[in-house]
Amino acid sequence: MLIPQIETERLRLRGFAETDLDAYAEMCGDREVMRYIGGQPLSRAEAWRNMAMIVGHWFLLGYGLWAVEERSSGEMIGRIGCWQPEGWPGLEVGWTLRRAYWGRGYATEAAKASIDYGFKNLEPSQIISLIDPKNLASQRVAERLGAKIIKTTPLFDREVLVYAINRENWQL
């Protein structure tokens, strides 16, 4: 399967490559990055399996999370895209960035491109983002995108906020 590539002003969203493992393992092993998405850092081997699962999502469903690359440096800075594994409450656009790239607007930029992709290609009536109630930075990203809290839902062993944006409210 050919994973589509999207370019924004500063970023390239592309399929994962084996050469992304060092940066991906660093991100997944960072306790601060992982505190709101599972709570525990991953070992390098766990990060590799997680990256392989992301690639597998593309092959099973035809969409998924992209590796996000900073165009100016070529650095893999995180993962962002459309996601709906088995049991998920809806089509989600999710984002995770390496800590060195926080606060630059990259999550908003790549999430916007992902929402555009989702509405144009997957045709859902709404796209959600599942966010830990303590993750104020991700809540601000969701709000900048125009998403609103519609409910809470259990996810694994905790409650998360469900932010949603409807197709009618999104400018394609």
N, C-alpha and C positions, 0 to 999 in steps of 0.2 A: 504494500500500500504506500502510495506517495502522500506524505503528510504535507498539507498546504503550508506555505510560508507567508507571513504577513509582515510588512514593514510599516512602521510609524515614523514620526519625525526623528526619534532618537533610538528606536529599538527594532530588533528583528525577532519575530516569534517564529520558531522553527522546531522541527522534530529533534528529539534528544539523540545524541551521539555518544558512543563509548568514551570519547575524549572529554565529555562533560562531567565524568565521575568525580574528579578531584574537587571541582567547585561545588557540585551537588552534595557530595559527602560532607564538605565543610559546612554548607548551609544546614543540612539535616542533622549535623552533629553539634550545632550551636544551640545551647539550652535556651537562650533568649529568643531565637527565631522560632523554636519548637514549642514554647510554653503555651501557646494558644491553639496549637494544632496537634494535639495528642499529648503534649506535656513533657514527653521524654525525648531527649536527643537520640538519634539513630547511629549505630555503628556504621563503618564504611560498608560492610557486607549488607546490612539492612538498607542503607541508602541505595546500593546497587539494585537490590530486589524491588525497592520502591520505584526506582527509575524504570525498571523493566515492566512493572505493573502499569505505569503511566503509558509506556509505549504500547502495551497490550490493550489498554482501553481504546486507543486509536484503531487497532485492528479489529476489535470486537464490535465497536459502536460507530466507527467512522469519524470520530471527533475525540478531543481530549485536551490535556494540558500541553502547552508548548514549553520548550526551553526558551527563556528570554535572554537575548544577547544585546548588550550595549553596542550599537553600531560603531561608535567612535573608537572603541577599544577592542571589540571582538570578544569581550569577557562574557561568559554565561553568568547572569546575575540572579536567576530565579526561575520559577515556573508559574505560568498563568494560563488560564484557558477555561474551556467548557468541560464539565465533569458530571457524570451521573452514574456512579457505580450501583450495583444491585442494592436495593433497599433505601436509596437516597430519596429525599422528599421532593425532588424536582431537578430540573436542569440548572446546575450551578455554574457561575463564573467565580473561580477562586484564584487567590494570589498568594504567593510566598516569595520573598526576596531575601538574598543574602544581606546581612546586617550592614555591610559597607555601602549598600545602595539604597538604604532607607532614606526617606525625607527628600527625595529628588523628583517626586511626581511620577516615577516609573510605574508604580502599581496602577495608578489611575489611567495612565496612557495605554498600558497594555490591556487592562481590564476593559476599557472602552472599545478597543479593537476586537477583543474577544466577544463582547456583547453584540457588536455589529455583526461579527461572523455568525454568532448563534442565531440572531433574529433573521439574518439573510439566508442562512443555509440549513438550519435545523427547524425553523418555524415554530417555536414554542409560543404560547400566549404570554408567558412571563419567564423571566430568568431570575434565579435567586442567588443569594450569597449567604452562607452559614457562618456566623461570626460569634465568637466567644463574647459574652457580655462585658468582660474586662478588657477586651482588645479595642481600645478607643481609636487607635490609628486606623485599623481596618474599618471601623464604623465610619470614620471621616471619609475614607476612600469611597465606601458605598454611598454615602450621602452626596459626595461630589458627583457621583455618577447618576444621581437622581433616584436612587433606590430608597424605599421606606420600609420600616419594620412592620411586618404584617402579623407576626406571631413568634412564639418560642416553640422549639421542638426538641425532644431528646435526641442526642447523637452520641452513640457509644455510652459513656457513663456520665454525661453532663447535659445540661440544657444549653442550647445556643439560640441566638437571635436569628430569625429568618428575615433578611432584607429582600425585597422584590422590586422589580421594575417591569411594568407591563409593556407589551409591544406598542400599544397606543401612545404611551408616554415617551417612547424612545424615538429620537430623530435618526432615521436611517440615512 
